[in-house]
Amino acid sequence: MAGPARVGLIGYGMAGAVFHAPLIASTPGLRLVSVVTSNPERQAQASQEHPGVSVIGHVDELWQAAGEHDLVVVATTNATHVPLGLAAVQAGLAVVVDKPLAPTAAEGARLVAAARERGVLLTVFHNRRWDGDLLTLRRLLADGELGSVHRFESRFERWRPALRPGSWRETARPEAGGGLLLDLGSHLVDQASLLFGPPGTVYAEVGTRRAGAQGDDDVFIALEHTGGVRSHLWASSVAAQAGPRLRVLGDRAAYVKDGLDIQEELLKAGHRPAGPGWGREPPERWGRLGADGNLRRVETEPGAYQSFYAGVAAALRDGGPPPVDPDDAVAVLGVLDAARRSAADRATVEV
């Protein structure tokens, strides 16, 4: 590819406006050329935040201008990921799909197969592989600081006792892509699998606690990885006090980290990865490493969401592998499918 890859972004809600558009605009080798949104307020927002970008009201206009694009980013509601991804593939365009890739593993596998048959790049925005806390844990594991790990605990918990007006994630049923299992559960399972390999068994509790909610809002998943590590994963909108973001137990030491990665906070405040100190946490947010009373603060690695789109640009330029293998995303969906069966049957199931 001689020049920057020309990118069309479908969707300008929180995912498109806060995550994808700023990261695309900050990545050498990519150029945001169009944004698709039918919402007049979001159209005005996109025009203001990205001057010179073509803002169009319907996705058909993007397909009609397919020859003016190299890459399509799907940042829409979960139920539309597969049909929009398939349309991009049919148009011969490379595709980034926001997580989850699809509502089910079977649908995700269909999209991956279509991209391979057409010979176009497909990858999935599992951006939390580049959370600072996960990067720190990967370094600690590589250095042997924890010894042999036997338990991994990971949480995305928040306190939202009332539904947010207009939030499709809370009002859509799971079969339509709603709920926390598909949303935050995708990140939790992807991170655990990245660290400790595929799980062999799954036990899950999936509940809907809030009045009026259609999607699940309180989720627990227990995985037993084929290597022997056990992962306990939580996602909740009804946690009045959140537990540690990460708690990892080894036979030499433990690592405990509170609070979410700082990058979402920075992006919402208008900061960009090219700025100084991107992704760095202040010392009071660092995690603790050690055993019993012998603990020390461990500096959190700088978060690096920009690495995802740098990997996309490199794959388009050089023909190398994408930053996230889409088969990994299908495997995550297989675990989430198993979690739903486990919750329904109140039983441990094999993946």
C-alpha positions as CSV (number, residue, x, y, z in Angstrom):
1,M,0.0,0.0,0.0
2,A,1.7,3.2,-1.3
3,G,0.0,5.7,1.0
4,P,-2.0,5.7,4.3
5,A,-4.8,3.3,4.4
6,R,-8.1,5.1,3.9
7,V,-10.5,4.2,6.8
8,G,-14.3,4.3,7.0
9,L,-15.7,4.2,10.5
10,I,-19.3,2.9,10.9
11,G,-20.9,4.2,14.1
12,Y,-20.1,7.2,16.2
13,G,-21.4,6.4,19.7
14,M,-19.0,5.9,22.6
15,A,-17.0,3.1,20.8
16,G,-16.6,5.1,17.6
17,A,-16.1,8.6,19.1
18,V,-14.1,7.8,22.2
19,F,-12.0,4.8,21.1
20,H,-11.8,4.2,17.4
21,A,-11.7,7.6,15.8
22,P,-9.1,9.1,18.0
23,L,-6.8,6.1,17.8
24,I,-7.2,5.9,14.0
25,A,-6.4,9.6,13.6
26,S,-3.3,9.2,15.8
27,T,-1.9,6.2,13.9
28,P,0.7,6.7,11.2
29,G,-0.2,4.8,8.1
30,L,-4.0,5.3,8.6
31,R,-6.2,8.1,7.5
32,L,-9.8,8.5,8.6
33,V,-11.8,9.6,5.5
34,S,-15.4,8.9,6.4
35,V,-17.7,8.4,9.4
36,V,-21.2,6.8,9.1
37,T,-23.9,7.9,11.5
38,S,-27.5,8.7,11.0
39,N,-27.8,10.7,14.3
40,P,-27.7,14.5,13.5
41,E,-26.0,15.3,16.9
42,R,-23.3,12.7,16.3
43,Q,-22.9,13.9,12.7
44,A,-22.2,17.4,14.0
45,Q,-19.8,16.0,16.7
46,A,-17.8,14.0,14.1
47,S,-17.5,17.0,11.8
48,Q,-16.3,19.2,14.6
49,E,-13.8,16.6,16.0
50,H,-12.5,15.5,12.7
51,P,-12.5,18.4,10.2
52,G,-12.3,17.3,6.6
53,V,-13.7,13.9,7.2
54,S,-16.8,13.0,5.1
55,V,-19.7,12.4,7.4
56,I,-22.5,10.3,5.8
57,G,-25.9,9.3,7.0
58,H,-26.3,5.7,5.7
59,V,-23.9,2.8,5.3
60,D,-25.0,2.2,1.7
61,E,-23.2,5.4,0.8
62,L,-20.0,3.8,2.2
63,W,-20.5,0.7,0.1
64,Q,-21.1,2.9,-3.0
65,A,-17.7,4.6,-2.3
66,A,-15.9,1.3,-1.5
67,G,-13.2,2.1,-4.0
68,E,-12.3,5.2,-2.0
69,H,-11.6,3.1,1.1
70,D,-9.1,0.4,2.2
71,L,-10.4,-0.4,5.7
72,V,-13.8,-0.4,7.4
73,V,-14.2,-0.2,11.2
74,V,-17.5,-1.6,12.5
75,A,-18.3,0.2,15.8
76,T,-22.0,-0.3,15.9
77,T,-24.4,-2.4,18.1
78,N,-23.4,-6.0,18.6
79,A,-26.2,-7.4,16.6
80,T,-25.0,-5.6,13.5
81,H,-21.3,-6.7,13.6
82,V,-21.7,-9.7,11.4
83,P,-23.9,-8.3,8.7
84,L,-21.8,-5.2,8.4
85,G,-18.6,-7.2,8.5
86,L,-19.9,-9.5,5.8
87,A,-20.8,-6.5,3.6
88,A,-17.3,-5.0,4.0
89,V,-15.8,-8.4,3.1
90,Q,-18.1,-8.6,0.0
91,A,-16.8,-5.2,-1.0
92,G,-13.2,-6.4,-0.8
93,L,-12.3,-4.2,2.2
94,A,-10.2,-5.0,5.2
95,V,-12.3,-5.0,8.4
96,V,-11.9,-4.2,12.1
97,V,-14.9,-5.3,14.2
98,D,-15.3,-4.0,17.7
99,K,-15.7,-6.7,20.3
100,P,-17.5,-9.0,20.5
101,L,-17.0,-10.2,16.9
102,A,-20.5,-11.7,16.9
103,P,-23.3,-12.7,19.3
104,T,-22.2,-16.4,19.0
105,A,-19.2,-18.4,18.0
106,A,-21.0,-19.9,15.0
107,E,-21.8,-16.4,13.6
108,G,-18.2,-15.3,14.3
109,A,-16.8,-18.3,12.5
110,R,-19.0,-17.5,9.5
111,L,-17.5,-14.0,9.2
112,V,-13.9,-15.3,9.7
113,A,-14.5,-17.9,6.9
114,A,-15.9,-15.3,4.6
115,A,-12.9,-13.0,5.1
116,R,-10.5,-15.8,4.4
117,E,-12.3,-16.9,1.3
118,R,-12.3,-13.3,0.0
119,G,-8.6,-12.8,1.0
120,V,-9.2,-9.7,3.1
121,L,-7.8,-8.8,6.6
122,L,-10.2,-9.2,9.5
123,T,-9.3,-8.4,13.1
124,V,-11.2,-7.7,16.3
125,F,-10.8,-4.7,18.7
126,H,-9.8,-6.6,21.9
127,N,-8.1,-3.4,23.0
128,R,-7.8,-4.5,26.6
129,R,-4.9,-6.7,25.7
130,W,-3.0,-3.4,25.9
131,D,-4.3,-2.4,29.3
132,G,-1.4,-1.2,31.5
133,D,-2.3,-3.7,34.3
134,L,-2.4,-6.6,31.9
135,L,1.0,-5.6,30.4
136,T,2.4,-5.4,33.9
137,L,1.1,-8.8,34.8
138,R,2.6,-10.3,31.6
139,R,5.9,-8.8,32.5
140,L,5.7,-10.2,36.1
141,L,4.8,-13.6,34.7
142,A,7.7,-13.6,32.2
143,D,10.1,-12.6,35.0
144,G,8.9,-15.4,37.3
145,E,8.0,-12.9,40.0
146,L,4.9,-14.8,41.0
147,G,6.3,-18.3,40.7
148,S,3.7,-20.9,39.5
149,V,0.3,-19.3,39.2
150,H,-2.7,-21.3,40.4
151,R,-5.5,-18.7,40.5
152,F,-6.3,-15.6,38.4
153,E,-9.1,-13.2,39.5
154,S,-10.2,-10.4,37.2
155,R,-13.1,-8.0,37.6
156,F,-14.9,-5.2,35.7
157,E,-17.3,-4.1,38.3
158,R,-19.3,-0.8,38.6
159,W,-22.2,0.7,40.5
160,R,-25.1,1.6,38.1
161,P,-28.2,0.6,40.0
162,A,-30.4,2.4,37.5
163,L,-30.5,1.8,33.8
164,R,-28.9,4.4,31.6
165,P,-31.5,6.0,29.2
166,G,-31.0,4.9,25.6
167,S,-28.3,2.3,26.4
168,W,-28.9,-0.6,23.9
169,R,-26.4,-2.8,25.9
170,E,-28.9,-2.7,28.8
171,T,-32.2,-2.8,27.0
172,A,-31.3,-5.4,24.2
173,R,-31.8,-9.1,25.0
174,P,-28.7,-11.3,24.9
175,E,-29.7,-12.9,21.6
176,A,-29.7,-9.4,20.1
177,G,-26.2,-8.7,21.5
178,G,-27.1,-7.1,24.8
179,G,-25.8,-7.7,28.3
180,L,-22.5,-7.8,30.2
181,L,-21.6,-11.4,29.3
182,L,-21.0,-10.4,25.7
183,D,-19.7,-6.9,26.5
184,L,-17.2,-7.0,29.4
185,G,-17.2,-10.8,29.5
186,S,-15.5,-10.7,26.1
187,H,-12.6,-8.8,27.6
188,L,-12.4,-11.0,30.7
189,V,-12.3,-14.2,28.8
190,D,-9.9,-12.9,26.2
191,Q,-7.4,-11.7,28.8
192,A,-7.5,-14.9,30.8
193,S,-7.1,-17.0,27.7
194,L,-4.2,-14.8,26.5
195,L,-2.4,-15.3,29.8
196,F,-3.1,-18.9,30.6
197,G,-4.3,-20.6,27.4
198,P,-7.7,-22.0,26.5
199,P,-10.0,-23.2,29.2
200,G,-11.2,-26.8,29.2
201,T,-14.3,-26.3,31.4
202,V,-16.6,-23.4,32.3
203,Y,-19.0,-22.7,35.1
204,A,-21.0,-19.5,35.0
205,E,-23.7,-17.6,36.8
206,V,-25.5,-15.1,34.6
207,G,-28.2,-12.8,36.2
208,T,-30.3,-9.8,35.5
209,R,-30.7,-7.8,38.7
210,R,-32.1,-4.4,37.8
211,A,-35.7,-3.6,37.0
212,G,-36.3,-3.1,33.3
213,A,-33.0,-4.6,32.2
214,Q,-33.2,-7.0,29.3
215,G,-29.6,-7.9,29.1
216,D,-27.6,-9.6,31.9
217,D,-26.0,-7.2,34.4
218,D,-24.3,-9.5,36.9
219,V,-22.0,-12.2,35.7
220,F,-19.5,-14.7,37.2
221,I,-17.4,-17.1,35.2
222,A,-15.1,-19.8,36.5
223,L,-12.6,-21.3,34.0
224,E,-10.2,-24.2,34.4
225,H,-7.5,-23.8,31.9
226,T,-5.9,-26.8,30.2
227,G,-2.6,-25.8,31.9
228,G,-4.2,-26.1,35.4
229,V,-4.7,-22.4,36.3
230,R,-8.2,-21.5,37.5
231,S,-9.7,-18.1,36.5
232,H,-12.5,-16.4,38.4
233,L,-14.0,-13.6,36.4
234,W,-16.7,-11.0,37.4
235,A,-18.6,-8.4,35.4
236,S,-21.3,-6.4,37.2
237,S,-23.3,-3.2,37.1
238,V,-24.6,-3.7,40.7
239,A,-21.4,-3.9,42.7
240,A,-21.7,-1.1,45.3
241,Q,-18.1,-1.7,46.3
242,A,-15.8,-3.1,43.6
243,G,-13.2,-5.8,44.3
244,P,-9.6,-5.7,43.0
245,R,-9.3,-5.3,39.3
246,L,-6.7,-8.1,39.3
247,R,-5.7,-10.6,42.0
248,V,-3.2,-13.2,40.8
249,L,-1.9,-15.9,43.2
250,G,1.3,-17.8,42.7
251,D,3.4,-20.1,44.9
252,R,6.0,-17.3,45.3
253,A,3.9,-14.1,45.5
254,A,0.7,-12.4,44.6
255,Y,-0.1,-9.4,42.5
256,V,-3.1,-7.2,43.4
257,K,-4.2,-4.2,41.3
258,D,-7.1,-1.9,42.0
259,G,-8.9,0.4,39.5
260,L,-9.4,0.5,35.8
261,D,-6.7,1.2,33.2
262,I,-6.3,4.9,32.7
263,Q,-6.6,5.1,28.9
264,E,-10.4,5.3,28.6
265,E,-10.3,8.1,31.1
266,L,-7.7,9.9,29.1
267,L,-9.5,9.4,25.8
268,K,-12.8,10.8,27.2
269,A,-10.9,13.8,28.4
270,G,-9.6,14.5,24.9
271,H,-6.0,13.3,25.3
272,R,-4.3,11.3,22.5
273,P,-1.6,8.6,22.5
274,A,0.9,11.0,20.9
275,G,0.8,13.2,24.0
276,P,3.5,13.0,26.7
277,G,3.0,10.4,29.4
278,W,0.3,8.5,27.6
279,G,-1.1,5.6,29.5
280,R,1.1,6.2,32.6
281,E,-0.6,5.8,36.0
282,P,0.3,7.9,39.0
283,P,2.1,5.9,41.8
284,E,-1.0,5.8,44.0
285,R,-2.7,3.6,41.4
286,W,0.1,1.1,41.1
287,G,-0.5,-2.5,42.1
288,R,1.2,-4.5,45.0
289,L,3.5,-7.5,44.6
290,G,4.6,-9.8,47.4
291,A,3.5,-12.2,50.1
292,D,1.8,-11.5,53.5
293,G,3.2,-8.2,54.9
294,N,6.2,-8.1,52.6
295,L,4.6,-6.0,49.8
296,R,6.0,-3.5,47.4
297,R,4.4,-1.2,44.8
298,V,5.0,-2.1,41.2
299,E,4.9,0.6,38.6
300,T,2.2,-0.1,36.0
301,E,3.4,-0.4,32.5
302,P,2.1,2.4,30.2
303,G,-1.2,1.3,28.6
304,A,-0.9,1.1,24.8
305,Y,-4.2,1.0,22.9
306,Q,-2.4,2.6,20.0
307,S,-0.5,-0.6,19.5
308,F,-3.7,-2.2,18.1
309,Y,-4.1,0.2,15.2
310,A,-0.3,0.3,14.7
311,G,-0.6,-3.4,14.1
312,V,-3.5,-3.0,11.7
313,A,-1.5,-0.4,9.7
314,A,1.5,-2.8,9.6
315,A,-0.6,-5.7,8.5
316,L,-2.1,-3.7,5.7
317,R,1.3,-2.4,4.6
318,D,3.3,-5.6,4.9
319,G,0.7,-8.3,4.6
320,G,1.6,-9.7,8.1
321,P,-0.7,-11.1,10.7
322,P,-3.3,-8.8,12.3
323,P,-2.9,-7.5,15.9
324,V,-5.7,-9.9,17.1
325,D,-6.2,-13.2,15.4
326,P,-9.9,-13.5,14.6
327,D,-9.7,-17.2,15.6
328,D,-9.0,-16.0,19.1
329,A,-12.2,-13.9,19.1
330,V,-14.2,-16.9,17.9
331,A,-12.7,-19.0,20.7
332,V,-13.7,-16.3,23.2
333,L,-17.3,-16.5,21.9
334,G,-17.1,-20.3,22.3
335,V,-16.4,-19.8,26.0
336,L,-19.2,-17.3,26.3
337,D,-21.6,-19.7,24.6
338,A,-20.5,-22.4,27.1
339,A,-21.0,-19.9,29.9
340,R,-24.6,-19.3,28.9
341,R,-25.3,-23.0,28.7
342,S,-23.7,-23.5,32.1
343,A,-25.8,-20.8,33.7
344,A,-29.0,-22.2,32.1
345,D,-28.2,-25.8,33.3
346,R,-26.5,-24.8,36.5
347,A,-23.7,-27.1,35.7
348,T,-20.0,-27.1,34.7
349,V,-19.6,-27.7,30.9
350,E,-16.8,-28.5,28.6
351,V,-15.7,-26.0,26.0
